[in-house]
Amino acid sequence: MIRRGGTFVAGLLTGLLAAGLVILLTSPDRGQPILLLPLPTPHPMRVHVSGSVVVPGVYAMPQGSIVQDALRAAGGPTDGTALEAVNLAQTIHEGERLYFPNQSELATTGATAFPAVVGPADSAAGDRIDLNQATAPELEMLPGIGPSLAQKIVDFRDQEGPFGSVEDLMDVPGIGPAKMEAVKELIVVK
């Protein structure tokens, strides 16, 4: 009796195994496996470093950088830079202008501290970007303007002619009221 039961169980298992093998071999292709890619690297932000530094200019900085990182990128301070007047630990953001005063400026103004980050509201008219002369990389310095949109602005200007006013920037596809509000104090038409 036990032998007969063992034969039955062995036959049942063999039948199930054979059925599973047939189903596996005759089933349709299940597609390609999903490939998991690493998260994209955030694009670097661009900041303008000026004042008492070795090489003033525009620098691409990784997200999360601080004022001290931008100072290093610009070759470090020159002799007489008033580093004690600047918060080197301040986090920087896309499109900001960082200014490093020298000791004589500190003495002249009588100030004990300078803001390292000079925001858009502090930009002088001479620091504004001329829409009719700017290159795509220069336009990318504006907040919210990436490489693609900067190129659209240049292409629009090339096709339609020079901008007559700052408000004409709204005619460029991709420039809406929010972007216009963010850049209007930073641009000029000459």
Helices and strands as residue ranges (DSSP letters): H 2-26, E 45-51, E 57-61, H 67-73, G 83-85, E 97-100, H 103-109, E 117-118, G 120-122, G 125-127, E 129-130, H 136-139, H 147-160, G 166-171, H 177-183, E 187-188
